[in-house]
Amino acid sequence: MKITDDQIKLAQNYVWLSNKHDLNAILLMFDNNATYNSSQTGKYIGKKAICDMMRKFFVLYNDVTWNVVNYKVIEKGSIEFSFSMHATNSQTGEATNRHGIERITFTTDNLISHIIVSS
């Protein structure tokens, strides 16, 4: 199996775990020095900062789900996919439906080193 096939499976697993809201398992996928940059939530540097952001996000949107249209290799070590996100704000009851593109870059050890989310 090619490394890019493995990384597509890792990206699929990341989305699956995100839909389960399994923060502990998600964080095992991240390099300690990973970065996360989202047009909606901001920029986070390091696993701890990413964990804190995700924990707050899953509390605020406790029913959030992502549906992915396709996964594709953009360049060696980077997988990109289109998604639709559906959630309800637990504080206001307001529904959120958003579409976007996410790119995940992996280290040579297949840990997530960088995520960019644009919508």
C-alpha positions as CSV (number, residue, x, y, z in Angstrom):
1,M,0.0,0.0,0.0
2,K,1.3,3.5,-0.9
3,I,1.9,6.1,1.8
4,T,-0.8,8.3,0.2
5,D,-3.4,5.5,0.5
6,D,-2.5,5.2,4.2
7,Q,-2.9,8.9,4.7
8,I,-6.3,8.9,3.0
9,K,-7.3,6.2,5.5
10,L,-5.9,8.3,8.3
11,A,-7.9,11.4,7.1
12,Q,-11.0,9.2,6.9
13,N,-10.4,8.0,10.4
14,Y,-9.9,11.6,11.7
15,V,-13.3,12.5,10.3
16,W,-14.9,9.4,11.7
17,L,-13.4,10.1,15.2
18,S,-14.5,13.7,14.9
19,N,-18.1,12.6,14.1
20,K,-17.9,10.4,17.3
21,H,-16.5,13.4,19.2
22,D,-13.7,11.1,20.5
23,L,-11.3,13.8,21.5
24,N,-8.8,11.4,23.2
25,A,-8.5,9.3,20.0
26,I,-8.3,12.4,17.8
27,L,-5.5,13.9,19.8
28,L,-3.4,10.7,19.4
29,M,-3.3,11.5,15.7
30,F,-1.6,14.8,16.2
31,D,2.1,15.7,16.4
32,N,2.9,17.6,19.6
33,N,3.9,20.7,17.5
34,A,0.9,20.5,15.1
35,T,-0.9,23.6,14.0
36,Y,-4.6,24.1,13.2
37,N,-5.9,27.1,11.2
38,S,-9.6,27.5,10.6
39,S,-11.4,30.4,9.0
40,Q,-14.1,29.9,11.6
41,T,-12.2,29.2,14.9
42,G,-8.8,30.8,14.4
43,K,-5.2,29.6,14.6
44,Y,-3.9,27.2,17.2
45,I,-0.3,26.1,17.7
46,G,0.6,22.9,19.6
47,K,-1.4,19.8,20.6
48,K,-2.6,21.4,23.9
49,A,-4.0,24.5,22.2
50,I,-5.7,22.3,19.6
51,C,-7.2,20.1,22.3
52,D,-8.5,23.1,24.3
53,M,-10.2,24.5,21.1
54,M,-11.7,21.1,20.1
55,R,-13.0,20.5,23.6
56,K,-14.8,23.8,23.7
57,F,-16.1,23.3,20.1
58,F,-17.6,19.9,21.0
59,V,-19.3,21.3,24.0
60,L,-20.7,24.2,22.0
61,Y,-21.8,22.0,19.1
62,N,-22.4,18.7,20.8
63,D,-24.4,17.3,17.8
64,V,-21.9,18.3,15.2
65,T,-21.3,16.0,12.2
66,W,-19.2,16.3,9.1
67,N,-20.1,14.7,5.8
68,V,-17.2,14.3,3.4
69,V,-17.6,14.4,-0.4
70,N,-14.2,13.1,-1.4
71,Y,-10.6,12.7,-0.3
72,K,-7.8,13.4,-2.6
73,V,-4.0,13.7,-2.4
74,I,-2.9,17.3,-3.0
75,E,0.8,16.7,-2.6
76,K,3.0,14.2,-0.9
77,G,1.8,14.1,2.7
78,S,-1.3,16.3,2.3
79,I,-4.9,15.1,1.9
80,E,-7.7,17.5,1.0
81,F,-11.5,16.9,1.2
82,S,-14.7,18.9,0.8
83,F,-17.2,18.7,3.6
84,S,-20.5,19.8,4.9
85,M,-20.9,20.4,8.6
86,H,-24.2,20.3,10.4
87,A,-24.6,21.4,14.1
88,T,-26.7,23.2,16.6
89,N,-25.3,25.8,19.0
90,S,-26.0,24.3,22.4
91,Q,-26.3,27.8,24.0
92,T,-28.6,29.5,21.4
93,G,-30.3,26.6,19.7
94,E,-29.3,28.0,16.3
95,A,-28.6,25.5,13.5
96,T,-25.4,25.8,11.5
97,N,-24.9,24.3,8.1
98,R,-21.6,25.0,6.5
99,H,-19.6,23.8,3.5
100,G,-15.8,24.0,3.3
101,I,-12.5,22.4,2.3
102,E,-10.1,20.9,4.8
103,R,-6.4,20.0,4.2
104,I,-4.5,17.7,6.5
105,T,-0.7,17.4,6.3
106,F,1.0,14.5,7.9
107,T,4.5,14.0,9.2
108,T,6.7,11.1,7.9
109,D,5.4,9.2,10.9
110,N,1.8,9.7,9.8
111,L,0.9,12.1,12.5
112,I,-1.1,15.2,11.7
113,S,1.3,18.2,11.5
114,H,-1.1,20.8,10.1
115,I,-4.7,21.4,9.4
116,I,-6.2,24.2,7.3
117,V,-10.0,24.6,7.2
118,S,-11.6,27.1,4.9
119,S,-15.3,27.8,4.4
